[in-house]
């Protein structure tokens, strides 16, 4: 999608809904971006959106991985360009296992 909009999110949810097994229900955790919380967003009946509290990166560990965001804030010139950047991001991430391990090493994660 060229932009993060309510319409783009609706299309994304429609695709997810197709992948949900018949009779099953999906719950999606997401941050409270405007396109996730817009009242006009069409949410399929087999999906429930569960927004994370505002300003809670500790509950959304992917945010920590995305800070080193090798694919964010870019305009891609082609599909091949997207694939190249995604492959580079993936390879960079797997070369840094401590980044992934840091998600499970948070103090709050061990307090239960």
DSSP file (Angstrom, degrees, kcal/mol; ACC not computed):
  #  RESIDUE AA STRUCTURE BP1 BP2  ACC     N-H-->O    O-->H-N    N-H-->O    O-->H-N    TCO  KAPPA ALPHA  PHI   PSI    X-CA   Y-CA   Z-CA
    1    1 A X              0   0    0      0, 0.0     3,-0.0     0, 0.0     7,-0.0   0.000 360.0 360.0 360.0 137.7    0.0    0.0    0.0
    2    2 A X        +     0   0    0      1,-0.1     2,-0.3    73,-0.0     0, 0.0   0.747 360.0  24.7 -74.9 -21.3    1.4    3.4   -0.8
    3    3 A X  S    S-     0   0    0      2,-0.0     2,-1.0     0, 0.0    -1,-0.1  -0.978  76.1-118.2-142.0 154.0   -0.1    5.0    2.3
    4    4 A X        +     0   0    0     -2,-0.3     2,-0.3     4,-0.1    31,-0.1  -0.812  59.1 144.2 -91.7 101.9   -1.2    4.0    5.8
    5    5 A X     >  -     0   0    0     -2,-1.0     4,-2.4    30,-0.1     5,-0.2  -0.823  66.1-104.0-133.0 169.3   -4.9    4.9    5.7
    6    6 A X  H  > S+     0   0    0     -2,-0.3     4,-2.4     1,-0.2    36,-0.2   0.897 122.7  52.3 -61.0 -40.3   -8.2    3.6    7.0
    7    7 A X  H  > S+     0   0    0      2,-0.2     4,-1.9     1,-0.2    -1,-0.2   0.906 109.5  48.1 -64.3 -41.5   -9.0    2.2    3.5
    8    8 A X  H  > S+     0   0    0      1,-0.2     4,-2.2     2,-0.2    -1,-0.2   0.899 111.5  50.8 -65.3 -40.0   -5.6    0.4    3.3
    9    9 A X  H  X S+     0   0    0     -4,-2.4     4,-2.8     1,-0.2    -2,-0.2   0.898 107.3  53.8 -64.4 -39.9   -6.2   -1.1    6.8
   10   10 A X  H  X S+     0   0    0     -4,-2.4     4,-2.2     1,-0.2    -1,-0.2   0.902 109.4  47.9 -61.4 -41.2   -9.7   -2.3    5.8
   11   11 A X  H  X S+     0   0    0     -4,-1.9     4,-1.8     2,-0.2    -1,-0.2   0.899 111.4  51.1 -65.0 -40.1   -8.1   -4.1    2.8
   12   12 A X  H  X S+     0   0    0     -4,-2.2     4,-2.2     1,-0.2    -2,-0.2   0.927 110.7  47.9 -62.4 -46.0   -5.5   -5.6    5.1
   13   13 A X  H  X S+     0   0    0     -4,-2.8     4,-2.9     1,-0.2    -1,-0.2   0.881 107.7  56.0 -63.3 -38.2   -8.1   -6.8    7.5
   14   14 A X  H  X S+     0   0    0     -4,-2.2     4,-1.3     2,-0.2    -1,-0.2   0.890 108.5  48.0 -61.6 -38.8  -10.2   -8.3    4.7
   15   15 A X  H  X S+     0   0    0     -4,-1.8     4,-0.9     2,-0.2    -2,-0.2   0.910 112.1  48.4 -67.9 -42.2   -7.1  -10.3    3.6
   16   16 A X  H >X S+     0   0    0     -4,-2.2     3,-1.2     1,-0.2     4,-0.7   0.928 107.0  57.1 -61.6 -43.7   -6.5  -11.5    7.2
   17   17 A X  H >< S+     0   0    0     -4,-2.9     3,-0.7     1,-0.3    -1,-0.2   0.840 101.3  57.0 -57.7 -34.6  -10.2  -12.4    7.5
   18   18 A X  H 3< S+     0   0    0     -4,-1.3    -1,-0.3     1,-0.2    -2,-0.2   0.808 105.6  51.2 -65.5 -28.8   -9.9  -14.7    4.5
   19   19 A X  H << S+     0   0    0     -3,-1.2     2,-0.4    -4,-0.9    -1,-0.2   0.563  84.7 102.8 -88.1  -8.8   -7.1  -16.6    6.2
   20   20 A X  S << S-     0   0    0     -3,-0.7     3,-0.1    -4,-0.7     6,-0.1  -0.621  82.2-112.0 -76.8 129.1   -9.1  -17.2    9.4
   21   21 A X    >   -     0   0    0     -2,-0.4     3,-2.5     1,-0.1    -1,-0.1  -0.230  42.0 -87.6 -59.9 146.4  -10.4  -20.8    9.5
   22   22 A X  T 3  S+     0   0    0      1,-0.3    -1,-0.1    -3,-0.0     3,-0.1  -0.319 117.0  16.4 -55.6 133.3  -14.1  -21.2    9.3
   23   23 A X  T 3  S+     0   0    0      1,-0.3    -1,-0.3    -3,-0.1     2,-0.2   0.340 106.9 108.7  83.8  -7.1  -15.7  -21.0   12.7
   24   24 A X    <   -     0   0    0     -3,-2.5     2,-0.4    -4,-0.0    -1,-0.3  -0.488  56.3-145.9 -96.5 169.9  -12.6  -19.4   14.2
   25   25 A X        -     0   0    0     -2,-0.2     2,-0.4    -3,-0.1    22,-0.2  -1.000   6.5-145.3-138.3 137.5  -12.0  -15.8   15.3
   26   26 A X  E     -a   47   0A   0     20,-2.8    22,-2.6    -2,-0.4     2,-0.5  -0.828   3.9-160.1-104.5 141.1   -8.9  -13.7   15.2
   27   27 A X  E     -a   48   0A   0     -2,-0.4     2,-0.6    20,-0.2    22,-0.2  -0.989  11.6-159.9-117.8 123.2   -7.8  -11.2   17.7
   28   28 A X  E     -a   49   0A   0     20,-2.6    22,-3.1    -2,-0.5     2,-0.4  -0.910   6.0-150.6-109.2 121.8   -5.3   -8.6   16.4
   29   29 A X  E     +a   50   0A   0     -2,-0.6     2,-0.3    20,-0.2    22,-0.2  -0.744  32.1 158.5 -83.1 133.0   -3.1   -6.6   18.8
   30   30 A X  E     -a   51   0A   0     20,-1.5    22,-2.7    -2,-0.4    -2,-0.0  -0.993  40.9-105.5-153.4 157.6   -2.2   -3.3   17.4
   31   31 A X        -     0   0    0     -2,-0.3     2,-0.7    20,-0.2    23,-0.1  -0.244  46.1 -98.4 -76.4 174.9   -1.1    0.2   18.4
   32   32 A X        +     0   0    0     20,-0.1    -1,-0.1    21,-0.1     5,-0.1  -0.215  60.2 157.0 -95.5  46.6   -3.5    3.1   18.4
   33   33 A X    >>  -     0   0    0     -2,-0.7     3,-1.9     1,-0.1     4,-1.3  -0.376  55.6-110.4 -63.9 149.9   -2.6    4.6   15.0
   34   34 A X  H 3> S+     0   0    0      1,-0.3     4,-1.0     2,-0.2     3,-0.3   0.831 118.3  53.5 -54.0 -38.0   -5.4    6.6   13.5
   35   35 A X  H 34 S+     0   0    0      1,-0.2    -1,-0.3     2,-0.2   -30,-0.1   0.632 108.6  51.7 -76.3 -12.4   -6.0    4.2   10.7
   36   36 A X  H <4 S+     0   0    0     -3,-1.9    -1,-0.2     1,-0.1    -2,-0.2   0.712 118.0  35.2 -89.1 -24.3   -6.4    1.4   13.3
   37   37 A X  H  < S+     0   0    0     -4,-1.3    -2,-0.2    -3,-0.3    -3,-0.1   0.399  79.8 129.5-113.9   1.0   -8.9    3.2   15.5
   38   38 A X    ><  -     0   0    0     -4,-1.0     3,-2.1    -5,-0.2    -3,-0.0  -0.367  57.9-137.2 -61.8 130.7  -11.0    5.1   13.0
   39   39 A X  T 3  S+     0   0    0      1,-0.3    -1,-0.2    -2,-0.1    -3,-0.0   0.720 103.4  61.6 -62.5 -20.4  -14.7    4.6   13.5
   40   40 A X  T 3  S+     0   0    0      2,-0.1    -1,-0.3     0, 0.0     2,-0.3   0.530  75.9 118.4 -83.0  -5.8  -15.1    4.2    9.8
   41   41 A X    <   -     0   0    0     -3,-2.1     2,-0.8     1,-0.1   -34,-0.1  -0.456  64.5-135.7 -66.8 124.6  -12.8    1.2    9.7
   42   42 A X        -     0   0    0     -2,-0.3     2,-0.6   -36,-0.2   -29,-0.1  -0.737  23.1-168.6 -83.3 110.1  -14.7   -1.8    8.4
   43   43 A X        -     0   0    0     -2,-0.8     4,-0.1   -30,-0.1   -33,-0.1  -0.897  22.9-120.6-103.3 120.9  -13.7   -4.7   10.7
   44   44 A X    >   -     0   0    0     -2,-0.6     3,-1.7     1,-0.1    -1,-0.0  -0.186  22.8-116.4 -56.7 152.2  -14.7   -8.2    9.5
   45   45 A X  T 3  S+     0   0    0      1,-0.3    -1,-0.1     3,-0.0    -2,-0.0   0.692 112.9  58.5 -67.3 -18.7  -17.0  -10.1   11.8
   46   46 A X  T 3  S+     0   0    0    -21,-0.1   -20,-2.8   -26,-0.0     2,-0.4   0.222  99.7  71.2 -96.2  16.5  -14.4  -12.8   12.4
   47   47 A X  E <   -a   26   0A   0     -3,-1.7     2,-0.4   -22,-0.2   -20,-0.2  -0.994  57.8-166.4-132.6 137.7  -11.8  -10.3   13.7
   48   48 A X  E     -a   27   0A   0    -22,-2.6   -20,-2.6    -2,-0.4     2,-0.5  -0.991  17.0-141.9-118.7 132.4  -11.6   -8.4   16.9
   49   49 A X  E     -a   28   0A   0     -2,-0.4     2,-0.6   -22,-0.2   -20,-0.2  -0.814  13.2-168.8 -93.5 130.0   -9.1   -5.5   17.2
   50   50 A X  E     -a   29   0A   0    -22,-3.1   -20,-1.5    -2,-0.5     2,-0.2  -0.886  13.0-151.5-120.1  97.3   -7.4   -5.2   20.6
   51   51 A X  E     -a   30   0A   0     -2,-0.6   -20,-0.2   -22,-0.2     2,-0.1  -0.451  11.5-128.7 -73.7 139.3   -5.6   -1.8   20.8
   52   52 A X        -     0   0    0    -22,-2.7   -20,-0.1    -2,-0.2     3,-0.1  -0.462  39.7 -86.8 -75.4 155.0   -2.5   -1.6   23.1
   53   53 A X    >   -     0   0    0     -2,-0.1     3,-0.6     1,-0.1    -1,-0.1  -0.292  56.0 -90.1 -60.1 150.9   -2.4    1.2   25.6
   54   54 A X  T 3  S+     0   0    0      1,-0.2    -1,-0.1   -23,-0.1   -23,-0.0  -0.326 106.6   9.2 -62.3 143.2   -0.9    4.5   24.3
   55   55 A X  T 3  S+     0   0    0      1,-0.1    -1,-0.2    -3,-0.1     3,-0.1   0.920  87.1 131.8  50.8  56.0    2.8    4.9   24.7
   56   56 A X    X>  +     0   0    0     -3,-0.6     3,-2.0     1,-0.1     4,-0.5  -0.475  14.9 158.5-132.0  63.8    3.5    1.4   25.8
   57   57 A X  G >4 S+     0   0    0      1,-0.3     3,-0.9     2,-0.2     7,-0.3   0.764  71.5  69.0 -60.5 -23.5    6.4    0.1   23.7
   58   58 A X  G 34 S+     0   0    0      1,-0.3     3,-0.3    -3,-0.1    -1,-0.3   0.751 100.1  48.7 -66.8 -21.2    7.2   -2.5   26.3
   59   59 A X  G <4 S+     0   0    0     -3,-2.0     2,-0.3     1,-0.2    -1,-0.3   0.560 112.4  50.0 -90.3 -10.2    3.9   -4.2   25.3
   60   60 A X    X<  +     0   0    0     -3,-0.9     3,-2.2    -4,-0.5     4,-0.5  -0.663  65.3 174.5-127.4  74.6    4.8   -4.1   21.6
   61   61 A X  T >> S+     0   0    0     -2,-0.3     4,-1.2     1,-0.3     3,-0.9   0.717  72.3  72.7 -60.4 -21.3    8.4   -5.5   21.4
   62   62 A X  H 3> S+     0   0    0      1,-0.3     4,-2.6     2,-0.2    -1,-0.3   0.847  86.8  66.4 -61.2 -30.0    8.3   -5.3   17.6
   63   63 A X  H <> S+     0   0    0     -3,-2.2     4,-1.0     1,-0.2    -1,-0.3   0.872  97.6  53.3 -57.3 -36.5    8.6   -1.6   18.0
   64   64 A X  H <4 S+     0   0    0     -3,-0.9     4,-0.5    -4,-0.5    -1,-0.2   0.871 110.0  46.5 -68.3 -35.2   12.1   -2.1   19.5
   65   65 A X  H >< S+     0   0    0     -4,-1.2     3,-0.9     1,-0.2    -2,-0.2   0.878 110.1  54.4 -70.2 -36.3   13.1   -4.1   16.5
   66   66 A X  H >< S+     0   0    0     -4,-2.6     3,-1.8     1,-0.2    -1,-0.2   0.657  87.5  78.8 -75.2 -14.2   11.6   -1.5   14.1
   67   67 A X  T 3< S+     0   0    0     -4,-1.0    -1,-0.2     1,-0.3    -2,-0.2   0.873  96.2  47.5 -60.1 -33.8   13.6    1.3   15.7
   68   68 A X  T <  S+     0   0    0     -3,-0.9    -1,-0.3    -4,-0.5    -2,-0.2   0.150  93.2 174.6 -89.1  19.8   16.6    0.0   13.7
   69   69 A X    <   +     0   0    0     -3,-1.8     3,-0.1     1,-0.2    -3,-0.1   0.008  21.0 179.1 -35.9  91.3   14.1    0.0   10.9
   70   70 A X  S    S+     0   0    0      1,-0.2    -1,-0.2    16,-0.1    19,-0.1   0.505  84.0  36.2 -81.2  -4.6   15.9   -0.9    7.7
   71   71 A X  S    S+     0   0    0     -5,-0.1     3,-0.4    17,-0.1    -1,-0.2   0.453  94.5 102.0-125.3  -4.3   12.7   -0.7    5.7
   72   72 A X  S    S+     0   0    0      1,-0.2     3,-0.1    -6,-0.2    -5,-0.0  -0.353  75.3  22.3 -82.9 163.1   10.8    2.2    7.2
   73   73 A X  S    S+     0   0    0      1,-0.2     2,-0.3    -2,-0.1    -1,-0.2   0.878  95.0 121.8  53.3  47.0   10.4    5.7    6.0
   74   74 A X        -     0   0    0     -3,-0.4     2,-0.6     2,-0.0    -1,-0.2  -0.935  59.4-137.0-133.8 156.3   11.2    4.9    2.4
   75   75 A X        -     0   0    0     -2,-0.3     2,-0.3    -3,-0.1   -73,-0.0  -0.980  27.6-144.7-110.3 121.5    9.7    5.1   -1.0
   76   76 A X        -     0   0    0     -2,-0.6     3,-0.1     1,-0.1     4,-0.0  -0.665   6.4-153.2 -89.5 141.3   10.2    1.9   -2.9
   77   77 A X  S    S-     0   0    0     -2,-0.3     2,-0.3     1,-0.2    -1,-0.1   0.687  71.5 -10.2 -87.1 -18.6   10.8    2.2   -6.7
   78   78 A X  S  > S-     0   0    0      1,-0.1     4,-1.9     0, 0.0    -1,-0.2  -0.976  73.0 -92.5-165.9 171.6    9.5   -1.3   -7.5
   79   79 A X  H  > S+     0   0    0     -2,-0.3     4,-2.4     1,-0.2     5,-0.2   0.902 125.4  53.4 -61.5 -41.4    8.4   -4.6   -6.2
   80   80 A X  H  > S+     0   0    0      1,-0.2     4,-2.6     2,-0.2    -1,-0.2   0.875 105.8  53.8 -62.0 -37.0   12.0   -5.9   -6.6
   81   81 A X  H  > S+     0   0    0      2,-0.2     4,-2.4     1,-0.2    -1,-0.2   0.896 107.8  50.2 -64.0 -40.9   13.2   -2.9   -4.6
   82   82 A X  H  X S+     0   0    0     -4,-1.9     4,-2.7     2,-0.2     5,-0.2   0.943 111.8  47.8 -61.4 -47.9   10.8   -3.9   -1.8
   83   83 A X  H  X S+     0   0    0     -4,-2.4     4,-2.7     1,-0.2     5,-0.2   0.912 111.0  51.1 -60.5 -43.2   12.0   -7.5   -1.9
   84   84 A X  H  X S+     0   0    0     -4,-2.6     4,-2.3     1,-0.2    -1,-0.2   0.932 113.0  44.8 -60.2 -46.4   15.6   -6.3   -1.8
   85   85 A X  H  X S+     0   0    0     -4,-2.4     4,-2.7     2,-0.2    -2,-0.2   0.901 113.7  49.9 -66.5 -40.6   15.1   -4.1    1.2
   86   86 A X  H  X S+     0   0    0     -4,-2.7     4,-2.8     2,-0.2    -2,-0.2   0.911 111.2  48.7 -65.2 -41.7   13.1   -6.7    3.0
   87   87 A X  H  X S+     0   0    0     -4,-2.7     4,-2.8    -5,-0.2     5,-0.2   0.913 112.1  49.1 -63.5 -41.9   15.7   -9.4    2.4
   88   88 A X  H  X S+     0   0    0     -4,-2.3     4,-2.5    -5,-0.2    -2,-0.2   0.927 112.1  48.6 -62.3 -44.3   18.4   -6.9    3.6
   89   89 A X  H  X S+     0   0    0     -4,-2.7     4,-2.4     2,-0.2    -2,-0.2   0.927 113.3  47.2 -61.6 -45.6   16.4   -6.1    6.8
   90   90 A X  H  X S+     0   0    0     -4,-2.8     4,-2.8     2,-0.2     5,-0.2   0.943 113.6  46.7 -61.8 -48.5   15.8   -9.8    7.5
   91   91 A X  H  X S+     0   0    0     -4,-2.8     4,-1.2     1,-0.2    -1,-0.2   0.877 112.2  50.9 -63.7 -37.6   19.4  -10.7    7.0
   92   92 A X  H  < S+     0   0    0     -4,-2.5    -1,-0.2    -5,-0.2    -2,-0.2   0.917 111.9  48.2 -64.3 -42.6   20.6   -7.8    9.2
   93   93 A X  H >< S+     0   0    0     -4,-2.4     3,-1.8     1,-0.2     7,-0.3   0.922 109.9  49.6 -65.9 -44.9   18.2   -8.9   11.9
   94   94 A X  H 3< S+     0   0    0     -4,-2.8     3,-0.4     1,-0.3    -1,-0.2   0.741 104.7  59.9 -70.5 -18.8   19.2  -12.6   11.9
   95   95 A X  T 3< S+     0   0    0     -4,-1.2    -1,-0.3     1,-0.2     2,-0.2   0.533 105.3  53.1 -78.8  -5.5   22.8  -11.4   12.1
   96   96 A X    X>  +     0   0    0     -3,-1.8     3,-2.0    -4,-0.2     4,-0.8  -0.571  61.9 164.5-127.0  67.2   21.9   -9.7   15.4
   97   97 A X  H 3> S+     0   0    0     -3,-0.4     4,-2.7     1,-0.3     3,-0.3   0.785  71.4  69.1 -59.0 -26.9   20.2  -12.4   17.5
   98   98 A X  H 3> S+     0   0    0      1,-0.2     4,-1.8     2,-0.2    -1,-0.3   0.798  92.5  60.0 -62.5 -26.5   20.7  -10.2   20.6
   99   99 A X  H <4 S+     0   0    0     -3,-2.0     4,-0.4    -6,-0.2    -1,-0.2   0.925 110.6  39.8 -65.6 -43.1   18.1   -7.9   19.2
  100  100 A X  H >X S+     0   0    0     -4,-0.8     3,-1.3    -3,-0.3     4,-0.5   0.912 114.6  53.1 -71.7 -42.0   15.5  -10.6   19.1
  101  101 A X  H >X S+     0   0    0     -4,-2.7     3,-1.0     1,-0.3     4,-0.5   0.817  95.4  70.0 -62.5 -30.2   16.6  -12.0   22.5
  102  102 A X  H >< S+     0   0    0     -4,-1.8     3,-0.6     1,-0.3    -1,-0.3   0.762  86.8  67.1 -62.1 -23.4   16.2   -8.6   24.1
  103  103 A X  H X4 S+     0   0    0     -3,-1.3     3,-0.7    -4,-0.4    -1,-0.3   0.909 105.2  41.1 -62.3 -41.7   12.5   -8.9   23.8
  104  104 A X  H << S+     0   0    0     -3,-1.0    -1,-0.2    -4,-0.5    -2,-0.2   0.473 103.9  69.4 -85.9  -1.8   12.4  -11.7   26.3
  105  105 A X  T <<  +     0   0    0     -3,-0.6    -1,-0.2    -4,-0.5     2,-0.2   0.219  66.6 126.9-102.2  15.5   14.9  -10.1   28.6
  106  106 A X    X   -     0   0    0     -3,-0.7     3,-0.7     1,-0.1     4,-0.5  -0.479  64.6-128.3 -73.5 143.1   12.7   -7.3   29.9
  107  107 A X  G >  S+     0   0    0      1,-0.2     3,-1.4     2,-0.2     4,-0.1   0.899 107.8  53.8 -57.9 -43.1   12.4   -7.0   33.6
  108  108 A X  G >  S+     0   0    0      1,-0.3     3,-1.2     2,-0.2    -1,-0.2   0.772  97.8  65.9 -66.6 -24.4    8.6   -6.9   33.5
  109  109 A X  G <  S+     0   0    0     -3,-0.7     3,-0.3     1,-0.2    -1,-0.3   0.677 102.3  47.8 -71.4 -15.9    8.5  -10.1   31.6
  110  110 A X  G <  S+     0   0    0     -3,-1.4    -1,-0.2    -4,-0.5    -2,-0.2   0.272  86.5  88.9-107.6   9.9   10.0  -12.1   34.5
  111  111 A X    <         0   0    0     -3,-1.2    -1,-0.2     1,-0.2    -2,-0.1   0.283 360.0 360.0 -92.8  11.5    7.7  -10.7   37.2
  112  112 A X              0   0    0     -3,-0.3    -1,-0.2    -4,-0.0    -2,-0.1   0.454 360.0 360.0 -99.4 360.0    4.9  -13.3   36.9
